[in-house]
Amino acid sequence: AQSIEDLTQNALQELSQIDNPDELEQWRVRILGRRGELTGILRGLAQLDLEERRQVGALGNQAKAALEEGLEKRGRDISEARLAQVADLERIDVTLPGRPVATGRLHPTTQVLREITDAFVAMGFSIVEGPEVEWDHYNFEMLNIPQGHPARDMWNTLWVDYPMLLRTHTSPMQARVMESVQPPVRVIVPGKCYRYEATDATHEWHFYQVEGLAVDEGITFADLKGTLYEFARRLFGTERKVRFRCDYFPFVEPGVDMSIDCFSCSGWIEIMGAGMVHPRVLAGVGYDPEKYTGFAFGLGPERIAMLKYGIDDIRHFYSNDLRFLRQF
Ligand SMILES: CNC(=O)COc1cccc(Nc2cc(Cl)ccn2)c1
């Protein structure tokens, strides 16, 4: 009887020290298991006489019940403690704001290119694209810039392998269009261009250009002004005013540049160049300059974006800095 008492006290004492399910299971096997200490004592009952067996048997059952109850309670305490601990660690605060979903975005150049081309598509122009690697023939000669002409100095050219080059503007594609279709022509050519220039805040060696061309019978300078005025208002707001001033490009005559009134200051901001297609260019593509006239224009989308968004350095566009790109 004493040994049952001692065993029970010791076992309950040990139980109160156990704080994890594995030790608890080891305790259960050692005390209450088929070969456990208590089970061993109760098996020894057979040697006792009737009276003693009844006494010790009752004691044994009480001890077994107490130990099993202790085991049950300890098990509950351990799992509650563990749950409380986990709950603290893995608690989800449902009132927290959701995580923002990272969305992709179009490059600022692409956004402006789309705005520009949309404006002209709405006015009846079609979009065509052409090769970035070009021949001197289309990039210069077809545009009234013959070999050795000083006008070539307006473009620092990147030669792939003379007379093959990286186009310095998108005009060669305009020439390609004209030599392949008869008027009326109304096309917009967006695309990448290249110049052999030191890069600085306003010059990149690779950049985009958008050029337009309209050739038909009876096109006048008024059509040029009206079309570009409408374009400026679509892009920079209907309250915009425009100003045309004389400018020289070898492929047009007369040539102009167009400025808009500054929205935040009292000055004029040049946004593009244009002019009436030079008769030599028309003749060069097989059009009759006596029958057909046309206007053409060109602009730089990065420059437009810089004006529109107040960007101070063109090199931001292609330096792949997400701090810049994420703003668009
Ligand atoms: C960034 N570009 C500018 O400042 C000015 O670009 C311009 C100006 C005037 C005309 C053209 N293009 C053109 C094309 C042909 Cl095929 C015939 C005549 N002209 C581009």
The ligand as an SDF file (V2000), in Angstrom:
LIG
                    3D

 20 21  0  0  0  0  0  0  0  0999 V2000
   11.8590   65.6600  -84.1980 C   0  0  0  0  0  0  0  0  0  0  0  0
   11.5050   66.0600  -85.5260 N   0  0  0  0  0  0  0  0  0  0  0  0
   11.4670   67.3950  -85.8620 C   0  0  0  0  0  0  0  0  0  0  0  0
   11.7300   68.2570  -85.0420 O   0  0  0  0  0  0  0  0  0  0  0  0
   11.0760   67.7610  -87.2700 C   0  0  0  0  0  0  0  0  0  0  0  0
   10.7160   66.6050  -87.9990 O   0  0  0  0  0  0  0  0  0  0  0  0
   10.2280   66.8400  -89.2730 C   0  0  0  0  0  0  0  0  0  0  0  0
    9.9670   68.1220  -89.7340 C   0  0  0  0  0  0  0  0  0  0  0  0
    9.4710   68.2570  -91.0230 C   0  0  0  0  0  0  0  0  0  0  0  0
    9.2480   67.1260  -91.8290 C   0  0  0  0  0  0  0  0  0  0  0  0
    9.5490   65.8520  -91.3340 C   0  0  0  0  0  0  0  0  0  0  0  0
    9.3940   64.6900  -92.0790 N   0  0  0  0  0  0  0  0  0  0  0  0
    9.3000   64.5890  -93.4170 C   0  0  0  0  0  0  0  0  0  0  0  0
    9.2940   63.3320  -94.0060 C   0  0  0  0  0  0  0  0  0  0  0  0
    9.2230   63.2350  -95.3840 C   0  0  0  0  0  0  0  0  0  0  0  0
    9.2250   61.6860  -96.1280 Cl  0  0  0  0  0  0  0  0  0  0  0  0
    9.1360   64.3580  -96.1640 C   0  0  0  0  0  0  0  0  0  0  0  0
    9.1360   65.6010  -95.5350 C   0  0  0  0  0  0  0  0  0  0  0  0
    9.2270   65.7160  -94.1810 N   0  0  0  0  0  0  0  0  0  0  0  0
   10.0330   65.7260  -90.0430 C   0  0  0  0  0  0  0  0  0  0  0  0
  1  2  1  0
  2  3  1  0
  3  4  2  0
  3  5  1  0
  5  6  1  0
  6  7  1  0
  7  8  1  0
  7 20  2  0
  8  9  2  0
  9 10  1  0
 10 11  2  0
 11 12  1  0
 11 20  1  0
 12 13  1  0
 13 14  1  0
 13 19  2  0
 14 15  2  0
 15 16  1  0
 15 17  1  0
 17 18  2  0
 18 19  1  0
M  END
$$$$
